[in-house]
Amino acid sequence: MGLIAWAALGFIAGLIAKAFMPGQQPQGCVVTTFLGMAGAMVGGWLANVSGVGGSVNDLSIVSIITAAIGAAIILGAYQYLHKK
């Protein structure tokens, strides 16, 4: 998957994760995109390790859901670390 597709997937996953995370998230578009891209990598890794779902290799519904779950994990960790 190309860099533009990764950025698009990361942005979509980051927006979905922000929509489902409780509380106020002051991150902008760039931080949301990077958190989503990191979440795509984490979500893809977790999907491969657990054997559930698919990897994040293309722009599909499964990869968006997987990336959004990973982005929610990353976003939760980001919020936790920046609270202190």
CYANA upper distance limits for C-alpha pairs under 8 A (distance plus 0.5 A):
  1 MET  CA      5 ALA  CA      6.65
  1 MET  CA      6 TRP  CA      7.14
  1 MET  CA     57 ASN  CA      6.72
  1 MET  CA     58 ASP  CA      6.58
  2 GLY  CA      6 TRP  CA      6.75
  3 LEU  CA      7 ALA  CA      6.64
  4 ILE  CA      8 ALA  CA      6.62
  5 ALA  CA      9 LEU  CA      6.51
  5 ALA  CA     59 LEU  CA      7.62
  6 TRP  CA     10 GLY  CA      6.39
  6 TRP  CA     37 MET  CA      7.09
  7 ALA  CA     11 PHE  CA      6.52
  7 ALA  CA     33 THR  CA      6.97
  7 ALA  CA     34 PHE  CA      8.35
  7 ALA  CA     37 MET  CA      7.15
  8 ALA  CA     12 ILE  CA      6.67
  8 ALA  CA     33 THR  CA      8.37
  9 LEU  CA     13 ALA  CA      6.46
  9 LEU  CA     36 GLY  CA      7.83
  9 LEU  CA     37 MET  CA      7.52
  9 LEU  CA     40 ALA  CA      8.21
  9 LEU  CA     59 LEU  CA      7.30
  9 LEU  CA     64 ILE  CA      7.04
  9 LEU  CA     67 ALA  CA      8.10
 10 GLY  CA     14 GLY  CA      6.33
 10 GLY  CA     32 THR  CA      8.23
 10 GLY  CA     33 THR  CA      5.49
 10 GLY  CA     34 PHE  CA      7.08
 10 GLY  CA     35 LEU  CA      7.62
 10 GLY  CA     36 GLY  CA      4.38
 10 GLY  CA     37 MET  CA      4.56
 10 GLY  CA     38 ALA  CA      8.06
 10 GLY  CA     39 GLY  CA      7.95
 10 GLY  CA     40 ALA  CA      7.07
 10 GLY  CA     67 ALA  CA      7.82
 11 PHE  CA     15 LEU  CA      6.63
 11 PHE  CA     29 CYS  CA      8.12
 11 PHE  CA     32 THR  CA      6.78
 11 PHE  CA     33 THR  CA      4.70
 11 PHE  CA     34 PHE  CA      8.10
 11 PHE  CA     36 GLY  CA      6.26
 11 PHE  CA     37 MET  CA      7.85
 12 ILE  CA     16 ILE  CA      6.74
 12 ILE  CA     33 THR  CA      8.29
 12 ILE  CA     36 GLY  CA      7.82
 12 ILE  CA     64 ILE  CA      7.83
 12 ILE  CA     68 ALA  CA      8.30
 13 ALA  CA     17 ALA  CA      6.56
 13 ALA  CA     33 THR  CA      8.48
 13 ALA  CA     36 GLY  CA      5.61
 13 ALA  CA     37 MET  CA      8.23
 13 ALA  CA     39 GLY  CA      8.12
 13 ALA  CA     40 ALA  CA      7.98
 13 ALA  CA     64 ILE  CA      6.51
 13 ALA  CA     65 ILE  CA      7.88
 13 ALA  CA     67 ALA  CA      6.07
 13 ALA  CA     68 ALA  CA      4.69
 13 ALA  CA     69 ILE  CA      8.42
 13 ALA  CA     71 ALA  CA      6.80
 14 GLY  CA     18 LYS  CA      6.56
 14 GLY  CA     32 THR  CA      5.63
 14 GLY  CA     33 THR  CA      6.41
 14 GLY  CA     35 LEU  CA      6.73
 14 GLY  CA     36 GLY  CA      4.64
 14 GLY  CA     37 MET  CA      8.27
 14 GLY  CA     39 GLY  CA      8.34
 14 GLY  CA     68 ALA  CA      6.92
 14 GLY  CA     71 ALA  CA      6.34
 14 GLY  CA     72 ALA  CA      8.09
 15 LEU  CA     19 ALA  CA      6.64
 15 LEU  CA     32 THR  CA      7.39
 15 LEU  CA     36 GLY  CA      8.35
 16 ILE  CA     20 PHE  CA      6.96
 16 ILE  CA     68 ALA  CA      6.55
 17 ALA  CA     21 MET  CA      6.56
 17 ALA  CA     36 GLY  CA      8.47
 17 ALA  CA     68 ALA  CA      5.94
 17 ALA  CA     69 ILE  CA      7.51
 17 ALA  CA     71 ALA  CA      6.36
 17 ALA  CA     72 ALA  CA      5.21
 17 ALA  CA     75 LEU  CA      7.91
 18 LYS  CA     25 GLN  CA      7.65
 18 LYS  CA     72 ALA  CA      7.75
 18 LYS  CA     75 LEU  CA      8.17
 20 PHE  CA     72 ALA  CA      8.39
 21 MET  CA     72 ALA  CA      7.43
 21 MET  CA     76 GLY  CA      8.10
 25 GLN  CA     79 GLN  CA      8.46
 27 GLN  CA     31 VAL  CA      6.27
 27 GLN  CA     32 THR  CA      6.76
 28 GLY  CA     32 THR  CA      6.57
 29 CYS  CA     33 THR  CA      6.53
 30 VAL  CA     34 PHE  CA      6.77
 31 VAL  CA     35 LEU  CA      6.49
 32 THR  CA     36 GLY  CA      6.50
 33 THR  CA     37 MET  CA      6.61
 34 PHE  CA     38 ALA  CA      6.62
 35 LEU  CA     39 GLY  CA      6.42
 35 LEU  CA     71 ALA  CA      6.50
 35 LEU  CA     74 ILE  CA      7.01
 35 LEU  CA     75 LEU  CA      7.13
 36 GLY  CA     40 ALA  CA      6.54
 36 GLY  CA     67 ALA  CA      7.36
 36 GLY  CA     68 ALA  CA      7.48
 36 GLY  CA     70 GLY  CA      8.20
 36 GLY  CA     71 ALA  CA      5.38
 37 MET  CA     41 MET  CA      7.01
 37 MET  CA     67 ALA  CA      8.11
 37 MET  CA     71 ALA  CA      7.98
 38 ALA  CA     42 VAL  CA      6.74
 38 ALA  CA     70 GLY  CA      8.12
 38 ALA  CA     71 ALA  CA      7.24
 38 ALA  CA     74 ILE  CA      7.76
 39 GLY  CA     43 GLY  CA      6.21
 39 GLY  CA     67 ALA  CA      5.90
 39 GLY  CA     68 ALA  CA      7.19
 39 GLY  CA     69 ILE  CA      7.65
 39 GLY  CA     70 GLY  CA      4.46
 39 GLY  CA     71 ALA  CA      4.10
 39 GLY  CA     72 ALA  CA      7.63
 39 GLY  CA     73 ILE  CA      7.62
 39 GLY  CA     74 ILE  CA      6.38
 40 ALA  CA     44 GLY  CA      6.37
 40 ALA  CA     56 VAL  CA      7.14
 40 ALA  CA     63 SER  CA      8.34
 40 ALA  CA     64 ILE  CA      8.48
 40 ALA  CA     66 THR  CA      7.28
 40 ALA  CA     67 ALA  CA      4.29
 40 ALA  CA     68 ALA  CA      7.48
 40 ALA  CA     70 GLY  CA      6.26
 40 ALA  CA     71 ALA  CA      6.98
 41 MET  CA     45 TRP  CA      6.57
 41 MET  CA     56 VAL  CA      7.93
 41 MET  CA     67 ALA  CA      7.69
 41 MET  CA     70 GLY  CA      7.86
 42 VAL  CA     46 LEU  CA      6.60
 42 VAL  CA     67 ALA  CA      8.04
 42 VAL  CA     70 GLY  CA      5.70
 42 VAL  CA     71 ALA  CA      8.18
 43 GLY  CA     47 ALA  CA      6.53
 43 GLY  CA     55 SER  CA      8.44
 43 GLY  CA     56 VAL  CA      8.30
 43 GLY  CA     66 THR  CA      5.68
 43 GLY  CA     67 ALA  CA      5.63
 43 GLY  CA     68 ALA  CA      8.05
 43 GLY  CA     69 ILE  CA      6.65
 43 GLY  CA     70 GLY  CA      4.50
 43 GLY  CA     71 ALA  CA      7.89
 44 GLY  CA     48 ASN  CA      6.67
 44 GLY  CA     54 GLY  CA      7.64
 44 GLY  CA     55 SER  CA      5.16
 44 GLY  CA     56 VAL  CA      5.69
 44 GLY  CA     63 SER  CA      8.31
 44 GLY  CA     66 THR  CA      6.91
 44 GLY  CA     67 ALA  CA      7.30
 44 GLY  CA     70 GLY  CA      8.17
 45 TRP  CA     49 VAL  CA      6.61
 45 TRP  CA     55 SER  CA      7.78
 46 LEU  CA     50 SER  CA      6.43
 47 ALA  CA     51 GLY  CA      6.18
 47 ALA  CA     52 VAL  CA      5.72
 47 ALA  CA     53 GLY  CA      6.02
 47 ALA  CA     54 GLY  CA      6.54
 47 ALA  CA     55 SER  CA      6.69
 47 ALA  CA     66 THR  CA      7.83
 48 ASN  CA     52 VAL  CA      7.50
 48 ASN  CA     53 GLY  CA      8.18
 48 ASN  CA     54 GLY  CA      7.43
 48 ASN  CA     55 SER  CA      6.71
 53 GLY  CA     62 VAL  CA      7.60
 53 GLY  CA     66 THR  CA      7.86
 54 GLY  CA     62 VAL  CA      7.09
 54 GLY  CA     63 SER  CA      7.31
 54 GLY  CA     66 THR  CA      8.06
 55 SER  CA     63 SER  CA      7.07
 55 SER  CA     66 THR  CA      8.19
 56 VAL  CA     62 VAL  CA      8.44
 56 VAL  CA     63 SER  CA      5.27
 56 VAL  CA     64 ILE  CA      8.34
 56 VAL  CA     66 THR  CA      7.68
 56 VAL  CA     67 ALA  CA      7.64
 57 ASN  CA     63 SER  CA      7.72
 58 ASP  CA     63 SER  CA      7.25
 59 LEU  CA     63 SER  CA      6.75
 59 LEU  CA     64 ILE  CA      7.51
 60 SER  CA     64 ILE  CA      6.67
 61 ILE  CA     65 ILE  CA      6.67
 62 VAL  CA     66 THR  CA      6.55
 63 SER  CA     67 ALA  CA      6.38
 64 ILE  CA     68 ALA  CA      6.45
 65 ILE  CA     69 ILE  CA      6.74
 66 THR  CA     70 GLY  CA      6.86
 67 ALA  CA     71 ALA  CA      6.43
 68 ALA  CA     72 ALA  CA      6.55
 69 ILE  CA     73 ILE  CA      6.93
 70 GLY  CA     74 ILE  CA      6.79
 71 ALA  CA     75 LEU  CA      6.34
 72 ALA  CA     76 GLY  CA      6.45
 73 ILE  CA     77 ALA  CA      6.77
 74 ILE  CA     78 TYR  CA      6.57
 75 LEU  CA     79 GLN  CA      6.61
 76 GLY  CA     80 TYR  CA      6.61
 77 ALA  CA     81 LEU  CA      6.63
 78 TYR  CA     82 HIS  CA      6.67
 79 GLN  CA     83 LYS  CA      6.62
 80 TYR  CA     84 LYS  CA      7.72
